[in-house]
């Protein structure tokens, strides 16, 4: 999986859960400020990401991620790590 693959998957999730069109979910978009996601939205988002990608995102990663690009990198890293461990 590449970061681009993760970004596409994340854009799909953001559109499905919150109706955010892909043009609004640019890599530099801030999850809270630009996309308007509150803490409950973020919990829902991270839970869906974990299910969809089959990964577990640590609390530290959740707290540090602020942008679509940052979250895409976390997804890519965890998916790659899981694949290499298998």
N, CA, C and O atoms as CSV, one atom per row, in Angstrom:
chain,resi,resn,atom,element,x,y,z
A,1,UNK,N,N,0.846,-1.178,0.000
A,1,UNK,CA,C,0.000,0.000,0.000
A,1,UNK,C,C,0.887,1.235,0.000
A,1,UNK,O,O,1.899,1.289,0.698
A,2,UNK,N,N,0.497,2.217,-0.785
A,2,UNK,CA,C,1.207,3.494,-0.818
A,2,UNK,C,C,0.399,4.534,-0.046
A,2,UNK,O,O,-0.762,4.309,0.297
A,3,UNK,N,N,1.028,5.664,0.217
A,3,UNK,CA,C,0.324,6.766,0.871
A,3,UNK,C,C,-0.842,7.216,-0.008
A,3,UNK,O,O,-1.904,7.563,0.509
A,4,UNK,N,N,-0.657,7.216,-1.329
A,4,UNK,CA,C,-1.743,7.592,-2.246
A,4,UNK,C,C,-2.930,6.645,-2.113
A,4,UNK,O,O,-4.080,7.083,-2.129
A,5,UNK,N,N,-2.653,5.344,-1.981
A,5,UNK,CA,C,-3.732,4.368,-1.767
A,5,UNK,C,C,-4.473,4.676,-0.466
A,5,UNK,O,O,-5.702,4.635,-0.411
A,6,UNK,N,N,-3.714,4.980,0.563
A,6,UNK,CA,C,-4.314,5.303,1.860
A,6,UNK,C,C,-5.153,6.570,1.759
A,6,UNK,O,O,-6.237,6.642,2.339
A,7,UNK,N,N,-4.657,7.579,1.021
A,7,UNK,CA,C,-5.414,8.823,0.854
A,7,UNK,C,C,-6.724,8.579,0.125
A,7,UNK,O,O,-7.753,9.148,0.489
A,8,UNK,N,N,-6.695,7.737,-0.902
A,8,UNK,CA,C,-7.932,7.426,-1.631
A,8,UNK,C,C,-8.920,6.701,-0.728
A,8,UNK,O,O,-10.108,7.023,-0.717
A,9,UNK,N,N,-8.433,5.728,0.026
A,9,UNK,CA,C,-9.301,5.005,0.952
A,9,UNK,C,C,-9.874,5.913,2.022
A,9,UNK,O,O,-11.045,5.800,2.383
A,10,UNK,N,N,-9.045,6.814,2.528
A,10,UNK,CA,C,-9.488,7.768,3.537
A,10,UNK,C,C,-10.525,8.722,2.956
A,10,UNK,O,O,-11.521,9.028,3.611
A,11,UNK,N,N,-10.299,9.193,1.734
A,11,UNK,CA,C,-11.272,10.079,1.077
A,11,UNK,C,C,-12.618,9.378,0.921
A,11,UNK,O,O,-13.668,9.992,1.113
A,12,UNK,N,N,-12.587,8.099,0.576
A,12,UNK,CA,C,-13.831,7.320,0.457
A,12,UNK,C,C,-14.565,7.255,1.794
A,12,UNK,O,O,-15.781,7.431,1.853
A,13,UNK,N,N,-13.822,7.003,2.854
A,13,UNK,CA,C,-14.432,6.915,4.187
A,13,UNK,C,C,-15.024,8.263,4.594
A,13,UNK,O,O,-16.140,8.323,5.109
A,14,UNK,N,N,-14.283,9.337,4.365
A,14,UNK,CA,C,-14.767,10.671,4.729
A,14,UNK,C,C,-16.036,11.033,3.965
A,14,UNK,O,O,-16.931,11.683,4.506
A,15,UNK,N,N,-16.108,10.612,2.712
A,15,UNK,CA,C,-17.315,10.880,1.928
A,15,UNK,C,C,-18.485,10.034,2.436
A,15,UNK,O,O,-19.598,10.537,2.585
A,16,UNK,N,N,-18.233,8.759,2.698
A,16,UNK,CA,C,-19.300,7.860,3.160
A,16,UNK,C,C,-19.843,8.259,4.534
A,16,UNK,O,O,-21.056,8.279,4.740
A,17,UNK,N,N,-18.955,8.575,5.464
A,17,UNK,CA,C,-19.390,8.876,6.827
A,17,UNK,C,C,-19.948,10.280,6.993
A,17,UNK,O,O,-20.934,10.485,7.702
A,18,UNK,N,N,-19.308,11.256,6.331
A,18,UNK,CA,C,-19.624,12.652,6.614
A,18,UNK,C,C,-20.055,13.462,5.392
A,18,UNK,O,O,-20.306,14.662,5.500
A,19,UNK,N,N,-20.140,12.813,4.235
A,19,UNK,CA,C,-20.554,13.514,3.023
A,19,UNK,C,C,-19.536,14.513,2.508
A,19,UNK,O,O,-19.889,15.433,1.770
A,20,UNK,N,N,-18.274,14.344,2.890
A,20,UNK,CA,C,-17.223,15.262,2.446
A,20,UNK,C,C,-16.740,14.842,1.065
A,20,UNK,O,O,-16.245,13.730,0.884
A,21,UNK,N,N,-16.883,15.723,0.106
A,21,UNK,CA,C,-16.455,15.423,-1.253
A,21,UNK,C,C,-14.933,15.387,-1.328
A,21,UNK,O,O,-14.258,16.097,-0.583
A,22,UNK,N,N,-14.384,14.556,-2.233
A,22,UNK,CA,C,-12.925,14.410,-2.333
A,22,UNK,C,C,-12.168,15.728,-2.518
A,22,UNK,O,O,-11.047,15.858,-2.029
A,23,UNK,N,N,-12.752,16.699,-3.208
A,23,UNK,CA,C,-12.037,17.971,-3.394
A,23,UNK,C,C,-11.857,18.729,-2.077
A,23,UNK,O,O,-11.000,19.608,-1.992
A,24,UNK,N,N,-12.639,18.410,-1.059
A,24,UNK,CA,C,-12.474,19.039,0.257
A,24,UNK,C,C,-11.440,18.322,1.106
A,24,UNK,O,O,-10.964,18.870,2.100
A,25,UNK,N,N,-11.087,17.097,0.722
A,25,UNK,CA,C,-10.197,16.293,1.559
A,25,UNK,C,C,-8.778,16.246,0.992
A,25,UNK,O,O,-8.165,15.182,0.904
A,26,UNK,N,N,-8.275,17.407,0.614
A,26,UNK,CA,C,-6.902,17.521,0.116
A,26,UNK,C,C,-5.931,17.076,1.214
A,26,UNK,O,O,-6.264,17.143,2.397
A,27,UNK,N,N,-4.739,16.624,0.832
A,27,UNK,CA,C,-3.768,16.162,1.832
A,27,UNK,C,C,-3.483,17.174,2.942
A,27,UNK,O,O,-3.233,16.789,4.084
A,28,UNK,N,N,-3.520,18.458,2.612
A,28,UNK,CA,C,-3.209,19.481,3.613
A,28,UNK,C,C,-4.403,19.850,4.488
A,28,UNK,O,O,-4.257,20.640,5.421
A,29,UNK,N,N,-5.575,19.298,4.206
A,29,UNK,CA,C,-6.775,19.638,4.973
A,29,UNK,C,C,-6.630,19.191,6.426
A,29,UNK,O,O,-6.296,18.040,6.711
A,30,UNK,N,N,-6.886,20.118,7.325
A,30,UNK,CA,C,-6.857,19.839,8.760
A,30,UNK,C,C,-8.173,19.161,9.129
A,30,UNK,O,O,-9.247,19.631,8.752
A,31,UNK,N,N,-8.086,18.065,9.861
A,31,UNK,CA,C,-9.278,17.270,10.170
A,31,UNK,C,C,-10.327,18.062,10.943
A,31,UNK,O,O,-11.522,17.940,10.671
A,32,UNK,N,N,-9.895,18.857,11.889
A,32,UNK,CA,C,-10.852,19.637,12.690
A,32,UNK,C,C,-11.194,20.969,12.039
A,32,UNK,O,O,-12.367,21.279,11.832
A,33,UNK,N,N,-10.181,21.749,11.719
A,33,UNK,CA,C,-10.411,23.117,11.256
A,33,UNK,C,C,-10.985,23.182,9.849
A,33,UNK,O,O,-11.949,23.911,9.612
A,34,UNK,N,N,-10.419,22.442,8.920
A,34,UNK,CA,C,-10.867,22.512,7.525
A,34,UNK,C,C,-12.067,21.614,7.240
A,34,UNK,O,O,-12.962,21.987,6.481
A,35,UNK,N,N,-12.081,20.433,7.850
A,35,UNK,CA,C,-13.158,19.479,7.571
A,35,UNK,C,C,-14.282,19.548,8.596
A,35,UNK,O,O,-15.346,18.964,8.393
A,36,UNK,N,N,-14.051,20.255,9.691
A,36,UNK,CA,C,-15.098,20.453,10.688
A,36,UNK,C,C,-15.433,19.228,11.521
A,36,UNK,O,O,-16.543,19.114,12.042
A,37,UNK,N,N,-14.484,18.312,11.651
A,37,UNK,CA,C,-14.737,17.102,12.431
A,37,UNK,C,C,-14.524,17.386,13.914
A,37,UNK,O,O,-13.493,17.930,14.309
A,38,UNK,N,N,-15.501,17.016,14.725
A,38,UNK,CA,C,-15.344,17.165,16.168
A,38,UNK,C,C,-14.841,15.849,16.759
A,38,UNK,O,O,-14.571,14.897,16.027
A,39,UNK,N,N,-14.717,15.801,18.072
A,39,UNK,CA,C,-14.128,14.616,18.698
A,39,UNK,C,C,-14.953,13.353,18.445
A,39,UNK,O,O,-14.378,12.278,18.272
A,40,UNK,N,N,-16.264,13.453,18.418
A,40,UNK,CA,C,-17.089,12.275,18.132
A,40,UNK,C,C,-16.927,11.816,16.695
A,40,UNK,O,O,-16.883,10.617,16.421
A,41,UNK,N,N,-16.836,12.771,15.773
A,41,UNK,CA,C,-16.580,12.423,14.370
A,41,UNK,C,C,-15.248,11.695,14.244
A,41,UNK,O,O,-15.138,10.704,13.521
A,42,UNK,N,N,-14.240,12.192,14.948
A,42,UNK,CA,C,-12.916,11.579,14.853
A,42,UNK,C,C,-12.914,10.158,15.404
A,42,UNK,O,O,-12.253,9.278,14.852
A,43,UNK,N,N,-13.646,9.931,16.481
A,43,UNK,CA,C,-13.747,8.566,17.015
A,43,UNK,C,C,-14.388,7.655,15.975
A,43,UNK,O,O,-13.906,6.551,15.724
A,44,UNK,N,N,-15.472,8.123,15.378
A,44,UNK,CA,C,-16.152,7.342,14.337
A,44,UNK,C,C,-15.218,7.082,13.153
A,44,UNK,O,O,-15.181,5.977,12.611
A,45,UNK,N,N,-14.469,8.109,12.760
A,45,UNK,CA,C,-13.531,7.984,11.645
A,45,UNK,C,C,-12.453,6.946,11.948
A,45,UNK,O,O,-12.201,6.059,11.133
A,46,UNK,N,N,-11.819,7.049,13.108
A,46,UNK,CA,C,-10.742,6.113,13.446
A,46,UNK,C,C,-11.261,4.684,13.582
A,46,UNK,O,O,-10.574,3.736,13.202
A,47,UNK,N,N,-12.461,4.526,14.118
A,47,UNK,CA,C,-13.033,3.181,14.222
A,47,UNK,C,C,-13.268,2.584,12.839
A,47,UNK,O,O,-12.987,1.407,12.613
A,48,UNK,N,N,-13.780,3.387,11.918
A,48,UNK,CA,C,-14.026,2.892,10.559
A,48,UNK,C,C,-12.713,2.574,9.849
A,48,UNK,O,O,-12.627,1.582,9.125
A,49,UNK,N,N,-11.701,3.398,10.048
A,49,UNK,CA,C,-10.387,3.138,9.450
A,49,UNK,C,C,-9.847,1.801,9.957
A,49,UNK,O,O,-9.349,0.992,9.174
A,50,UNK,N,N,-9.945,1.572,11.265
A,50,UNK,CA,C,-9.438,0.322,11.831
A,50,UNK,C,C,-10.150,-0.887,11.238
A,50,UNK,O,O,-9.516,-1.896,10.930
A,51,UNK,N,N,-11.459,-0.787,11.078
A,51,UNK,CA,C,-12.225,-1.893,10.493
A,51,UNK,C,C,-11.877,-2.067,9.024
A,51,UNK,O,O,-11.590,-3.176,8.573
A,52,UNK,N,N,-11.903,-0.986,8.291
A,52,UNK,CA,C,-11.712,-1.052,6.836
A,52,UNK,C,C,-10.324,-1.547,6.464
A,52,UNK,O,O,-10.180,-2.351,5.543
A,53,UNK,N,N,-9.299,-1.076,7.170
A,53,UNK,CA,C,-7.924,-1.432,6.826
A,53,UNK,C,C,-7.378,-2.592,7.664
A,53,UNK,O,O,-6.280,-3.082,7.398
A,54,UNK,N,N,-8.133,-3.031,8.671
A,54,UNK,CA,C,-7.682,-4.141,9.506
A,54,UNK,C,C,-6.472,-3.798,10.354
A,54,UNK,O,O,-5.576,-4.623,10.533
A,55,UNK,N,N,-6.448,-2.574,10.879
A,55,UNK,CA,C,-5.313,-2.111,11.677
A,55,UNK,C,C,-5.815,-1.595,13.021
A,55,UNK,O,O,-7.016,-1.422,13.230
A,56,UNK,N,N,-4.872,-1.354,13.925
A,56,UNK,CA,C,-5.199,-0.729,15.202
A,56,UNK,C,C,-4.342,0.521,15.342
A,56,UNK,O,O,-3.114,0.457,15.297
A,57,UNK,N,N,-5.004,1.651,15.509
A,57,UNK,CA,C,-4.302,2.928,15.615
A,57,UNK,C,C,-4.132,3.254,17.094
A,57,UNK,O,O,-5.103,3.263,17.850
A,58,UNK,N,N,-2.897,3.521,17.502
A,58,UNK,CA,C,-2.614,3.815,18.908
A,58,UNK,C,C,-3.203,5.166,19.312
A,58,UNK,O,O,-3.439,6.034,18.472
A,59,UNK,N,N,-3.432,5.320,20.606
A,59,UNK,CA,C,-3.929,6.594,21.118
A,59,UNK,C,C,-2.954,7.727,20.810
A,59,UNK,O,O,-3.371,8.845,20.508
A,60,UNK,N,N,-1.658,7.438,20.887
A,60,UNK,CA,C,-0.647,8.460,20.600
A,60,UNK,C,C,-0.751,8.932,19.154
A,60,UNK,O,O,-0.645,10.128,18.881
A,61,UNK,N,N,-0.957,8.006,18.234
A,61,UNK,CA,C,-1.100,8.378,16.821
A,61,UNK,C,C,-2.366,9.188,16.616
A,61,UNK,O,O,-2.372,10.166,15.867
A,62,UNK,N,N,-3.434,8.785,17.277
A,62,UNK,CA,C,-4.704,9.508,17.153
A,62,UNK,C,C,-4.541,10.947,17.618
A,62,UNK,O,O,-5.039,11.870,16.974
A,63,UNK,N,N,-3.853,11.140,18.722
A,63,UNK,CA,C,-3.670,12.482,19.273
A,63,UNK,C,C,-2.741,13.345,18.429
A,63,UNK,O,O,-2.878,14.569,18.423
A,64,UNK,N,N,-1.803,12.732,17.720
A,64,UNK,CA,C,-0.815,13.515,16.973
A,64,UNK,C,C,-1.251,13.865,15.554
A,64,UNK,O,O,-0.746,14.830,14.980
A,65,UNK,N,N,-2.166,13.111,14.985
A,65,UNK,CA,C,-2.573,13.327,13.593
A,65,UNK,C,C,-3.500,14.531,13.500
A,65,UNK,O,O,-4.469,14.647,14.249
A,66,UNK,N,N,-3.179,15.438,12.551
A,66,UNK,CA,C,-4.000,16.633,12.385
A,66,UNK,C,C,-4.518,16.818,10.970
A,66,UNK,O,O,-5.529,17.490,10.769
A,67,UNK,N,N,-3.842,16.234,9.980
A,67,UNK,CA,C,-4.222,16.458,8.582
A,67,UNK,C,C,-4.544,15.145,7.878
A,67,UNK,O,O,-4.237,14.060,8.372
A,68,UNK,N,N,-5.165,15.272,6.722
A,68,UNK,CA,C,-5.453,14.107,5.885
A,68,UNK,C,C,-4.146,13.401,5.526
A,68,UNK,O,O,-4.072,12.173,5.576
A,69,UNK,N,N,-3.119,14.163,5.166
A,69,UNK,CA,C,-1.827,13.570,4.801
A,69,UNK,C,C,-1.216,12.821,5.979
A,69,UNK,O,O,-0.699,11.716,5.811
A,70,UNK,N,N,-1.271,13.411,7.161
A,70,UNK,CA,C,-0.722,12.756,8.342
A,70,UNK,C,C,-1.430,11.452,8.650
A,70,UNK,O,O,-0.793,10.453,8.984
A,71,UNK,N,N,-2.747,11.463,8.536
A,71,UNK,CA,C,-3.517,10.251,8.792
A,71,UNK,C,C,-3.256,9.206,7.717
A,71,UNK,O,O,-3.193,8.013,8.013
A,72,UNK,N,N,-3.105,9.640,6.483
A,72,UNK,CA,C,-2.798,8.710,5.389
A,72,UNK,C,C,-1.456,8.029,5.617
A,72,UNK,O,O,-1.311,6.836,5.351
A,73,UNK,N,N,-0.482,8.777,6.107
A,73,UNK,CA,C,0.838,8.195,6.399
A,73,UNK,C,C,0.752,7.163,7.518
A,73,UNK,O,O,1.398,6.117,7.454
A,74,UNK,N,N,-0.043,7.456,8.539
A,74,UNK,CA,C,-0.230,6.502,9.637
A,74,UNK,C,C,-0.869,5.225,9.109
A,74,UNK,O,O,-0.426,4.126,9.441
A,75,UNK,N,N,-1.904,5.363,8.288
A,75,UNK,CA,C,-2.579,4.196,7.714
A,75,UNK,C,C,-1.596,3.369,6.899
A,75,UNK,O,O,-1.506,2.154,7.074
A,76,UNK,N,N,-0.860,4.024,6.011
A,76,UNK,CA,C,0.104,3.320,5.151
A,76,UNK,C,C,1.134,2.585,5.992
A,76,UNK,O,O,1.445,1.426,5.718
A,77,UNK,N,N,1.663,3.244,7.007
A,77,UNK,CA,C,2.680,2.639,7.872
A,77,UNK,C,C,2.136,1.400,8.582
A,77,UNK,O,O,2.788,0.355,8.605
A,78,UNK,N,N,0.941,1.520,9.159
A,78,UNK,CA,C,0.373,0.400,9.911
A,78,UNK,C,C,-0.015,-0.768,9.011
A,78,UNK,O,O,0.166,-1.926,9.387
A,79,UNK,N,N,-0.544,-0.475,7.830
A,79,UNK,CA,C,-0.890,-1.551,6.892
A,79,UNK,C,C,0.374,-2.270,6.436
A,79,UNK,O,O,0.401,-3.500,6.377
A,80,UNK,N,N,1.424,-1.512,6.114
A,80,UNK,CA,C,2.691,-2.106,5.686
A,80,UNK,C,C,3.305,-2.930,6.813
A,80,UNK,O,O,3.797,-4.035,6.585
A,81,UNK,N,N,3.275,-2.395,8.013
A,81,UNK,CA,C,3.811,-3.103,9.180
A,81,UNK,C,C,3.061,-4.420,9.399
A,81,UNK,O,O,3.680,-5.450,9.668
A,82,UNK,N,N,1.752,-4.388,9.286
A,82,UNK,CA,C,0.943,-5.600,9.453
A,82,UNK,C,C,1.257,-6.616,8.365
A,82,UNK,O,O,1.385,-7.809,8.639
A,83,UNK,N,N,1.380,-6.143,7.137
A,83,UNK,CA,C,1.679,-7.031,6.009
A,83,UNK,C,C,3.046,-7.684,6.183
A,83,UNK,O,O,3.197,-8.877,5.916
A,84,UNK,N,N,4.038,-6.925,6.625
A,84,UNK,CA,C,5.389,-7.461,6.807
A,84,UNK,C,C,5.470,-8.445,7.969
A,84,UNK,O,O,6.322,-9.334,7.975
A,85,UNK,N,N,4.585,-8.289,8.953
A,85,UNK,CA,C,4.579,-9.188,10.106
A,85,UNK,C,C,3.915,-10.523,9.788
A,85,UNK,O,O,4.126,-11.514,10.487
A,86,UNK,N,N,3.117,-10.538,8.732
A,86,UNK,CA,C,2.378,-11.770,8.388
A,86,UNK,C,C,3.251,-12.795,7.708
A,86,UNK,O,O,2.777,-13.876,7.359
